[in-house]
Amino acid sequence: MSLIRKNILNITPYQPGKPIDEVRREYGLKDIIKLASNENPFGASPAAVKRLKKEISAVNRYPDGSCYYLKNALAGKYGLKPANFCCGNGSDELIDVIIRTFVEDDEEVLTADNTFLEYGIISRINNRRFTQVPLTYFRYNLEAIRRRVNKKTKVIFIANPNNPTGTYVTKYEVEELFKSLPPDVIVVFDEAYDLFVDVDDFPRSLAYLERKNVIVLKTCSKSYGLAGLRLGYAIARPEFIAYMERVRPPFNVNILAQAAGVAALKDDKFLNQVREKTLVGKRYLYEQLDKMGVPYIPSVANFILVDTGKDCVTVFKSMLKRGVIVRDMKQYGLKNFIRVTVGTSKENQRFIKIFKEAL
């Protein structure tokens, strides 16, 4: 053990949603649905799949290390310049790049508790100070976070919408945060689920790029259905991006992810269909949970945090045996809660049936 860095000994690894193949092996089941990892149940963008088939024969070559075509596609989509983007092997890698680029060894990463676990895991792996502020009614309390800022605070991560609660911070709350935030603190808006948001007061984070120390993280894993290709990107001022590019590993975005990303970003038809089907499915789940008298947290994302009123691991295992994979929230400290992804109509109906049986 003396060979291992001391900070690594205290790290609990991230526990992803249970894979379908693993459940099939363990329980001998054939008919399994997975509603655990906030994936897109409607598949991938057809345009992306078509492009993948065309590019598959090129995998003997290294990918474009600069992500030239992908960055140009992103620039066209957001009305920015290619220099505003840093691409990564999922948002997880970019969280690591941000911490290693901007946070000194004795500086602090600040966020909420009951938020995306990787902020804490990656901070601790890099041996950075990590501080969490409690949620208020399952929402980020930006005022409380602002009060915890000190001379060592360097980066604030705000998951908006938040995973696993599905809640969000408003434009007004963000504006109030910026009014009194020290100028040498960087705010990272992690917007993995922003394309599912259907409220009017959600902040336009890109509007702050030129005025504030802001980095915005987005992903193609969720709404675009490319989770298996691992493609995320950071948006920031060119000078921020230039330093992140020094830290980003070479060839970190594979050739297929780049090609699929370019195609998916243009597939607005698919994106709109996914969004509409998700909103319809979420309304159905709300209605059914209301009928059952089961509490849940209203969500602006593609998942719902559900209070089972019981030990969440017991409910999770009971549903697993019946071929429905959800996410127990034990690792988040929410011992009575499960998180369920909004699925297809058929999957949502099956979830409700099995959930009733599990309860």
C-alpha positions in Angstrom: 0.0 0.0 0.0 3.0 2.3 0.4 3.2 2.4 -3.4 -0.2 4.1 -3.6 -0.8 7.9 -3.3 -2.5 8.4 0.1 -5.4 10.4 -1.3 -6.3 7.5 -3.6 -6.9 5.2 -0.6 -9.9 7.2 0.5 -11.7 7.4 -2.9 -14.9 5.5 -3.6 -15.1 4.8 -7.3 -18.1 6.0 -9.4 -20.7 3.3 -9.7 -22.4 3.4 -13.1 -25.8 2.0 -13.8 -25.9 -1.8 -14.1 -25.4 -2.9 -17.7 -28.1 -5.0 -19.4 -25.6 -7.9 -20.2 -24.6 -8.1 -16.6 -28.2 -8.5 -15.4 -28.8 -11.1 -18.1 -25.8 -13.1 -16.9 -26.7 -12.8 -13.2 -30.4 -13.5 -13.4 -30.8 -15.5 -16.6 -33.3 -13.0 -17.9 -33.9 -12.2 -21.5 -36.4 -9.4 -21.4 -34.6 -6.5 -19.7 -35.0 -2.7 -19.8 -32.5 -0.2 -18.5 -33.8 3.0 -17.0 -30.7 3.7 -14.8 -28.2 5.9 -16.7 -30.3 8.7 -18.3 -29.5 7.3 -21.8 -31.6 8.1 -24.8 -34.1 5.2 -25.1 -35.0 6.2 -28.7 -31.6 5.3 -30.1 -29.0 7.4 -31.8 -29.5 10.1 -34.4 -30.0 8.3 -37.8 -27.7 10.8 -39.4 -25.0 9.8 -37.0 -25.5 6.1 -37.5 -25.3 6.6 -41.3 -22.1 8.5 -40.9 -20.6 5.9 -38.6 -21.1 3.2 -41.2 -19.3 5.3 -43.7 -16.3 6.0 -41.4 -15.9 2.6 -39.8 -13.3 1.5 -42.3 -11.0 4.4 -41.2 -10.4 3.2 -37.7 -6.9 2.0 -38.5 -5.9 5.7 -38.5 -5.5 8.1 -35.6 -8.3 10.6 -35.3 -7.8 14.3 -36.0 -6.2 15.5 -32.8 -7.6 19.0 -33.3 -11.2 17.9 -33.9 -11.2 20.4 -36.8 -14.6 19.4 -38.4 -16.3 18.8 -35.1 -15.2 22.2 -33.7 -16.4 23.9 -36.9 -19.8 22.2 -36.7 -20.1 23.3 -33.0 -19.1 26.8 -34.0 -21.8 26.9 -36.6 -24.4 25.6 -34.3 -23.7 28.1 -31.5 -22.7 31.1 -33.5 -19.2 31.1 -32.0 -15.6 30.3 -33.2 -13.9 27.0 -33.3 -11.4 28.5 -30.7 -14.3 28.6 -28.2 -14.4 24.8 -28.0 -12.5 22.0 -26.3 -13.7 18.5 -27.1 -13.4 15.5 -24.7 -14.0 11.8 -24.2 -17.3 12.6 -22.5 -17.8 15.5 -20.0 -16.0 13.4 -17.3 -12.7 13.9 -19.0 -13.3 17.6 -19.4 -14.0 18.0 -15.7 -10.6 16.5 -15.1 -9.0 18.8 -17.7 -10.6 21.9 -16.0 -9.4 20.9 -12.6 -5.9 20.2 -13.7 -5.7 23.3 -15.8 -7.0 25.9 -13.4 -7.0 24.6 -9.8 -3.6 24.8 -7.9 -2.7 22.0 -5.4 -3.8 24.1 -2.5 -6.9 25.6 -4.1 -10.5 24.5 -3.7 -13.3 23.1 -5.9 -16.7 24.1 -4.6 -20.2 22.6 -5.5 -23.3 21.2 -3.9 -23.9 17.9 -2.2 -26.2 15.4 -3.9 -24.9 16.5 -7.3 -22.9 14.7 -10.0 -20.4 12.5 -8.1 -17.5 12.9 -10.5 -16.9 16.5 -9.4 -15.8 15.1 -6.0 -14.1 11.9 -7.3 -12.0 13.7 -9.9 -11.1 16.5 -7.4 -9.9 13.9 -4.9 -8.0 11.9 -7.5 -6.1 15.1 -8.3 -5.7 15.8 -4.6 -7.5 19.1 -4.7 -9.5 20.5 -1.8 -13.2 19.7 -2.3 -16.1 21.4 -0.5 -19.9 20.8 -0.8 -22.8 22.9 0.2 -26.1 21.2 1.1 -29.0 21.4 -1.4 -32.1 23.3 -0.3 -35.3 21.5 -1.1 -33.3 19.4 -3.6 -32.0 22.5 -5.4 -28.6 24.2 -5.6 -28.5 27.1 -3.1 -26.3 29.6 -4.9 -26.5 32.1 -2.1 -25.1 29.5 0.3 -22.4 28.5 -2.2 -21.4 32.2 -2.5 -21.1 32.5 1.3 -18.7 29.5 1.3 -16.4 31.1 -1.3 -13.0 32.0 0.2 -9.5 33.0 -1.0 -8.7 29.4 -2.0 -11.9 28.8 -4.0 -11.0 28.5 -7.7 -13.8 26.6 -9.5 -17.5 26.3 -8.8 -19.3 23.4 -10.5 -23.1 23.9 -11.1 -24.9 21.0 -12.7 -27.8 22.6 -14.4 -30.1 20.7 -14.5 -28.8 18.9 -11.5 -28.1 15.1 -11.6 -29.7 13.3 -9.7 -32.5 15.6 -8.6 -33.5 17.0 -12.0 -33.9 20.5 -10.5 -32.3 23.7 -11.9 -31.1 27.2 -11.0 -32.8 30.2 -12.5 -31.4 33.1 -14.5 -32.2 35.4 -11.6 -30.2 33.2 -9.1 -27.2 33.1 -11.5 -27.3 36.8 -11.9 -27.3 37.3 -8.1 -24.4 34.9 -7.8 -22.3 36.9 -10.3 -23.0 40.2 -8.6 -20.8 39.4 -5.6 -18.5 36.6 -6.9 -14.8 37.4 -6.8 -13.3 38.0 -10.3 -10.8 35.2 -10.0 -13.3 32.4 -9.5 -14.4 30.2 -12.4 -18.0 29.0 -12.7 -18.6 25.8 -14.7 -22.1 25.2 -15.9 -22.5 21.5 -16.5 -25.5 21.4 -18.9 -25.7 17.7 -19.9 -29.5 17.7 -19.8 -30.3 21.3 -21.1 -32.0 20.2 -24.3 -34.8 18.6 -22.2 -35.5 21.8 -20.3 -39.0 23.2 -20.8 -39.1 26.3 -18.5 -38.7 30.0 -19.4 -36.3 31.1 -16.6 -33.5 28.7 -17.4 -30.3 30.8 -17.7 -28.6 31.3 -21.0 -25.1 30.5 -19.8 -23.4 31.3 -23.1 -24.4 34.9 -22.7 -21.8 35.1 -19.8 -18.8 33.9 -21.7 -17.3 37.3 -22.6 -18.2 39.0 -19.3 -17.5 36.4 -16.7 -15.1 33.5 -15.9 -17.4 30.9 -17.3 -17.0 27.4 -18.8 -20.0 25.6 -20.2 -20.0 21.8 -20.5 -22.3 20.0 -22.9 -22.6 16.4 -24.2 -23.8 14.3 -27.1 -24.5 11.4 -24.8 -28.0 12.2 -23.7 -30.4 13.8 -26.2 -28.3 12.9 -29.3 -28.1 9.2 -28.2 -24.3 8.9 -28.5 -23.4 7.7 -24.9 -21.4 4.8 -26.2 -19.1 7.0 -28.2 -18.3 9.3 -25.3 -18.4 12.8 -26.8 -18.5 16.0 -24.7 -17.3 19.5 -25.2 -16.5 22.6 -23.2 -17.4 26.1 -24.4 -15.3 29.1 -23.1 -13.3 32.1 -24.1 -10.5 31.3 -26.5 -7.8 32.0 -23.9 -9.4 29.5 -21.5 -9.7 26.9 -24.2 -6.1 27.4 -25.3 -4.8 26.4 -21.8 -7.2 23.5 -21.6 -5.8 22.3 -24.9 -2.4 22.0 -23.3 -3.8 19.6 -20.7 -6.2 17.6 -22.9 -4.7 14.2 -24.0 -3.9 13.8 -27.7 -6.3 11.9 -29.8 -8.8 11.8 -26.9 -11.9 12.0 -29.1 -11.9 8.9 -31.4 -12.5 9.1 -35.1 -16.1 7.6 -34.9 -17.2 10.0 -32.2 -16.0 13.0 -34.2 -17.8 11.9 -37.3 -21.0 11.0 -35.5 -20.9 14.2 -33.6 -20.7 16.3 -36.8 -23.7 14.5 -38.3 -25.8 14.5 -35.1 -25.4 18.2 -34.5 -27.2 18.8 -37.8 -30.1 16.3 -37.1 -32.6 18.7 -35.6 -35.5 16.5 -36.6 -34.3 13.7 -34.4 -33.5 16.0 -31.6 -37.0 17.5 -31.6 -38.6 14.1 -31.7 -36.6 12.9 -28.7 -37.5 16.0 -26.7 -41.2 15.7 -27.4 -41.3 12.0 -26.6 -39.4 12.5 -23.4 -41.8 15.3 -22.2 -44.8 13.1 -23.0 -43.2 10.1 -21.2 -42.4 12.2 -18.2 -46.0 13.5 -17.9 -47.2 9.9 -18.0 -44.8 8.9 -15.2 -45.9 11.9 -13.1 -49.6 10.9 -13.5 -48.9 7.3 -12.5 -46.8 8.2 -9.5 -49.5 10.7 -8.4 -52.1 7.9 -8.6 -49.9 5.7 -6.5 -49.3 8.4 -3.9 -45.5 8.1 -4.4 -43.6 11.3 -3.9 -41.1 12.5 -6.5 -39.0 15.6 -7.4 -40.4 17.5 -10.5 -37.6 17.4 -13.1 -36.6 19.4 -16.1 -34.3 16.6 -17.3 -35.0 13.2 -18.8 -35.1 11.4 -15.4 -37.1 11.6 -12.2 -35.9 11.2 -8.6 -38.5 9.0 -6.8 -39.0 8.5 -3.0 -39.8 4.9 -2.5 -40.4 5.3 1.2 -38.2 2.2 1.7 -34.6 1.2 1.5 -33.7 2.1 -2.1 -31.3 -0.9 -2.5 -34.1 -3.3 -1.6 -36.4 -1.8 -4.1 -33.6 -1.7 -6.7 -32.8 -5.4 -6.3 -36.5 -6.3 -6.4 -37.0 -4.6 -9.7 -33.7 -6.0 -11.0 -35.0 -9.5 -10.5 -38.0 -8.6 -12.6 -35.9 -7.3 -15.5 -36.1 -3.5 -14.8 -32.8 -1.7 -14.1 -33.1 1.6 -12.2 -30.5 3.5 -10.2 -30.5 3.3 -6.4 -29.3 6.5 -4.8 -27.3 5.0 -1.9 -24.0 6.3 -3.2 -25.6 9.8 -3.2 -26.7 9.5 0.4 -30.4 9.4 -0.6 -31.2 6.1 1.0 -35.0 6.0 0.1 -34.7 7.2 -3.4 -34.3 5.7 -6.9 -33.7 7.6 -10.1 -35.5 6.4 -13.2 -34.8 7.5 -16.7 -37.8 8.4 -18.9 -38.1 5.6 -21.4 -40.2 4.7 -24.4 -43.9 4.4 -23.8 -43.7 0.7 -23.5 -40.7 0.9 -21.0 -42.5 3.5 -18.9 -45.6 1.3 -18.6 -43.4 -1.6 -17.6 -41.6 0.4 -15.0 -44.8 1.4 -13.3 -46.0 -2.2 -13.3 -42.8 -3.5 -11.8 -42.4 -0.6 -9.4 -45.8 -1.4 -8.0 -44.8 -5.0 -7.5 -41.5 -4.0 -5.9 -43.3 -1.7 -3.4 
